[in-house]
Amino acid sequence: MKSIKQIITILLIGIISIFSILLIQNLVGNTGFDLTQNKLYTLSKGTRNIISSIDKPITFNLYYARKATLKGNNQLQFWNNYFLYVKNLLTEYVKLSNGKIKLNIIDPRPFSDAEEQALLYGIQKIPMSQDENFFFGLVMTNELGRDKVIKIFEPQRQELVEYDISKTIVNLLQRDKSTIGIISSIPIMGDELSPYMRQMMQLQGQKTREPWGIITHLKQTYKLINIDTKIDKIPDNLDFLLIIHPKQINKNLLFSIDQYVMSGGKLIILEDPHCLNDIPKPNPQNPYAILQYDASSNLNQLTKKWGVDLIDKQIVLDRNIALSTPLAQGQAPQLFLPFLGLNHQCVNKDEIITANLNDLTFLFAGKLNIKSQKNLNIRPLLLTTKIGNTWQPKSAFALQNINPNSISNAYQEGDKAIVLSALITGQFKTNFPNGVKTKRKDSKKNNIIKTSKTGAAVVIVADVDFISDSLAYQKSIFGLAIQGQNSSLLLNTLEYLSGNNDLISMRSRGQFQRPFTLIDNIEKQSDKKTKQAIKDITSRIKTYQMELQNLEQQTDSTNVNLIQNKVLNQRQKIELEIRNANKELRILQNQKRIEVERIKNMLKNINLFGSALMVLVIALIVSVIQKKHKNSNFIGAIK
Amino acid sequence: MNSIISIFKREFQSYFATPLAYVFLTIFLILSSYQTFANGFFESRQASLRIFFSNMPILFILLVPAIAMRLWSEERKSKSIELLFTLPITTTQAVLGKFFAAWLMLFVALFLTFPIVISVAYLGTPDYGPIITGYVGSVLLAGSYLSISLFFSALTKNQVISFILSVVACGCFLYAGSPSILESLQNKLPINIIEIIESLSFISRFESIQRGVLQLRDISFFLVLGAGWLWATVVILEERKAE
């Protein structure tokens, strides 16, 4: 009887415990602390908003070739770590989604249905061995049958993985193409003709202007609307506005642009102190006008109030990153200071737009002056190195007749990096608090938006030429091919700004990998140390081999008996030398491995036996204390 | 409170009176280090203790029942339990005293693994967040194993049976959430029950803490589960102390 009562009580305790666990789980939700240095598992506010905007269930299928990587060598450990991180991060998405997101982890084994499915979705397959393939991608599907895919989680985008996942969710939720309005004072759009008309005109010998490569590139993803610089108002419903080389923009259009930003719009401005693609039309009446032509542009009228302005007609030079180029056909390339090759040290690694860029070319770029403004967050995107400086040409004529040597002579090293591009977010203030006077009387003052709504963002790049066909693309037999990452800069910016404000708030996550720096340094130093020695030994071996060859050539049928002994001795001696040299080489090459092994064994021994030794010491101390205690008790008892 | 402290002191000191504690500590330290190096800690070239902590659930499953098995079984076998309960203490106080003494012992064992932290700091720049949470998770996991083992120690006079039952019970909780087990249960049980089983899994809770995030749901899970088992131990002892 007693035992039945006992069993019931214990069962009851079990039920109460399970019930309490489930209850607490629901009550506390995800309350907790992320103690990792870079808050690796705390999803940003932007992601949280995106997750909460999901209305229909989404399935995440994470494909990872787990079994295949377990079979592979140690280097694949990196991928296992990366997979665990992505898996944990996706679990956070699932936890926050209140059941809207379901996560499946799939290991596509060779010749399985899962593998076929992964390939159908376009997950990248990397062959590892004859049987095994590597997969690491994500497919998101919703109930409507739409799907979006991250083909592979690239190691170099590890810090951006949250952005990539959230961006893919946004793409899945979004239905239509985003619209870009383009205002350009240079003929970037080409002649807007139908292919038939273009062909007809070409047949008639008339010249037609092709759109720039970047326009063709953009049309693949976006809907483009060309906006004439002469009109007064930009069209409504633009997802964002791209202004290229803004020149002589009328006040009404300026007001309209300003109000577009105020209404939460996204604006990209490409301006330039000297745009090489701004070519004046020849004027037969005044042929010298070309020499005085001003090819500069800026939108300081708007952006100065927002904290960023382009320094007029000053050109940025930087010897550290300047590139060499031939200045005319047939000339040898020479260092040209206004031609900048921006590498990884010139980009802001914390910003998603630029975090992965390291190969940009700018030509005659300008300097952006930044002045912090209340309620605005101004972040530089591209910078020169510390020795960057500006050069002011004496006249427009000096720019038409470029002399690299005189620019080099005029250049003085600066002491601070120059900002070439900046991103502004936050609350903007209008430049037209009183509106503008228009011929029409329908403009009412109370229609003016004075401070921007949420989501407004402005990106300014102090160069226009970087998106030209000559810098961003190269001609190939298949048409234009992408060259460097110039087009990526604009595409990243558009992607980053397009549509979703929550994505804009995200930043790159910072350091993820934590390598054994000690071992890396040892290997580097050892390589450095042994490089010369290895070179010496290799050349010694070569000399010996040549000597041996010569000796063999000397021995022919006539003298073979005569010098046989001598040659044999010599040959043995050289062979011994080669063997010794090879041994030395092996020892040197092994040194690195030996040193690393030594550290490994040392740590292993300390951890294995050091701890056991510690326990022994504790045991000794405790036994001595206990003995003393016993003795004192014994003496006390005698007394 | 004083009674709990007296039991706690007596129990904790008794570990060091015999070689048992030293043998336990040595085995634990050697095994944990050996497993870490054997599982590719050095070859991964990452300054993190993820591999070290990933061994803890398995190591504890053998070692915690080993130190807990004697706690009540021995008392009952040698009949010292009768003496214990003639003292002015309640069963709950006795259970808590013994539990905290054994828990502190496990804490000492974990503390003595500090050379691995020094090693990883010597090799690179680790993120200390996951290391701290790794230790917190290990302490909580050890506490849960201990409360389960304590229950089985109270259940039987035979230490070996107590050990085996504890290992099996801890193993069930450890692997409750593993995909292969859930997959095999999927056809036999309704989905709600499977979800409850999944939510009782030690491994997913431990992994969640170990990666560097201390969540209330995970901490409370270990605490509530531990408390439940201790309560059940009290119930068992109340009934059987005189047997």
Contacts between the chains, C-beta under 8 A, distances in Angstrom:
chain1	res1	chain2	res2	distance
A	2	B	239	6.0
A	3	B	239	7.7
A	6	B	235	6.4
A	6	B	236	6.9
A	6	B	239	5.1
A	9	B	232	8.0
A	9	B	235	5.0
A	10	B	232	4.8
A	10	B	235	6.0
A	10	B	236	7.4
A	13	B	228	5.5
A	13	B	231	5.2
A	13	B	232	4.9
A	13	B	235	6.9
A	14	B	228	6.8
A	14	B	232	7.5
A	16	B	228	7.0
A	17	B	224	5.8
A	17	B	225	6.1
A	17	B	227	7.4
A	17	B	228	3.1
A	17	B	229	8.0
A	18	B	196	6.6
A	18	B	200	7.0
A	20	B	224	5.0
A	20	B	228	7.9
A	21	B	199	6.9
A	21	B	200	7.3
A	21	B	220	7.4
A	21	B	221	5.5
A	21	B	224	5.2
A	21	B	225	6.7
A	22	B	196	7.1
A	22	B	199	6.6
A	24	B	216	7.6
A	24	B	217	6.6
A	24	B	220	4.6
A	24	B	221	7.6
A	24	B	224	6.7
A	25	B	199	6.8
A	25	B	217	4.8
A	25	B	220	7.8
A	25	B	221	7.4
A	28	B	215	7.8
A	28	B	216	4.2
A	28	B	217	5.3
A	28	B	220	6.9
A	29	B	217	7.5
A	30	B	215	6.5
A	30	B	217	7.6
A	31	B	215	6.9
A	31	B	216	4.6
A	31	B	217	7.7
A	32	B	213	5.8
A	32	B	214	5.3
A	32	B	215	3.3
A	32	B	216	5.5
A	32	B	217	7.5
A	32	B	218	7.7
A	33	B	213	7.1
A	33	B	214	4.9
A	34	B	129	7.6
A	34	B	212	6.6
A	34	B	213	5.0
A	35	B	129	3.4
A	35	B	130	7.2
A	35	B	132	6.0
A	35	B	133	5.5
A	35	B	212	5.1
A	35	B	213	7.0
A	35	B	214	6.3
A	36	B	127	5.6
A	36	B	129	4.3
A	36	B	130	6.1
A	36	B	211	7.7
A	36	B	212	3.8
A	36	B	213	7.4
A	37	B	127	4.6
A	37	B	128	7.6
A	37	B	129	5.9
A	38	B	127	7.8
A	40	B	212	6.8
A	41	B	211	6.5
A	41	B	212	6.6
A	41	B	213	5.0
A	74	B	40	6.4
A	74	B	43	4.3
A	74	B	44	7.3
A	77	B	40	6.4
A	77	B	43	6.8
A	77	B	44	4.6
A	77	B	45	7.9
A	77	B	46	7.7
A	81	B	44	7.3
A	81	B	46	6.3
A	81	B	50	7.7
A	84	B	50	8.0
A	84	B	211	7.9
A	88	B	211	5.7
A	513	B	46	7.2
A	514	B	46	5.7
A	514	B	47	4.3
A	514	B	48	6.1
A	514	B	124	5.5
A	514	B	125	6.1
A	514	B	126	6.0
A	514	B	127	6.4
A	515	B	45	5.7
A	515	B	46	6.8
A	515	B	47	7.0
A	515	B	124	5.9
A	516	B	45	4.9
A	516	B	46	7.5
A	516	B	47	6.1
A	516	B	123	4.3
A	516	B	124	4.6
A	517	B	47	7.7
A	517	B	123	7.4
A	517	B	124	4.8
A	517	B	125	6.5
A	518	B	122	6.6
A	518	B	123	5.0
A	518	B	124	6.6
A	519	B	45	6.6
A	519	B	123	6.6
A	599	B	123	7.9
A	600	B	37	7.9
A	600	B	42	4.9
A	603	B	42	7.4
A	603	B	119	4.7
A	603	B	122	7.6
A	603	B	123	7.6
A	604	B	33	7.4
A	604	B	37	5.0
A	604	B	42	7.7
A	606	B	115	5.7
A	606	B	119	7.0
A	607	B	33	3.8
A	607	B	36	7.4
A	607	B	37	7.3
A	607	B	115	5.2
A	607	B	116	5.6
A	607	B	119	6.3
A	608	B	30	5.7
A	608	B	33	4.8
A	608	B	34	6.2
A	608	B	37	7.8
A	609	B	30	7.9
A	610	B	115	5.6
A	611	B	26	7.9
A	611	B	29	3.7
A	611	B	30	7.1
A	611	B	33	6.5
A	611	B	112	5.8
A	611	B	113	7.0
A	611	B	115	6.0
A	612	B	26	5.0
A	612	B	29	6.2
A	612	B	30	5.9
A	614	B	29	7.8
A	614	B	112	6.0
A	615	B	22	5.5
A	615	B	25	4.7
A	615	B	26	5.0
A	615	B	29	6.8
A	615	B	112	7.1
A	616	B	22	7.7
A	618	B	22	7.5
A	618	B	25	7.8
A	619	B	19	7.8
A	619	B	22	4.8
A	622	B	16	5.1
A	626	B	17	7.6
